[in-house]
């Protein structure tokens, strides 16, 4: 990981303590959420599947075994998915296609 220790600490503090629910609910543009189910930094079940449920026009592209920094470690795979998304292709699951159990864990979703 590249970066100073202070910004990295601040980032961990923000993503572990900040509730982005209201922010996600007002985003209207298409959003592609990219997340690995094996992410050892941000637990998959506690983040991306929940976030996509809050977006008006989101897709969740999950990968089974990529690391947290998958955009850096697997650019060919990730960039291809991003380009397909930008071209209007469905590359991930829409909110309604994500597991039903996830939707029940979001109050007011």
Secondary structure as GFF3:
##gff-version 3
##sequence-region A 1 109
A	DSSP	alpha_helix	5	17	.	.	.	ID=ss1
A	DSSP	alpha_helix	21	26	.	.	.	ID=ss2
A	DSSP	beta_strand	31	36	.	.	.	ID=ss3
A	DSSP	three_ten_helix	44	46	.	.	.	ID=ss4
A	DSSP	alpha_helix	48	54	.	.	.	ID=ss5
A	DSSP	beta_strand	58	63	.	.	.	ID=ss6
A	DSSP	alpha_helix	70	73	.	.	.	ID=ss7
A	DSSP	alpha_helix	75	86	.	.	.	ID=ss8
A	DSSP	beta_strand	93	94	.	.	.	ID=ss9
A	DSSP	three_ten_helix	95	97	.	.	.	ID=ss10
A	DSSP	alpha_helix	100	103	.	.	.	ID=ss11
###
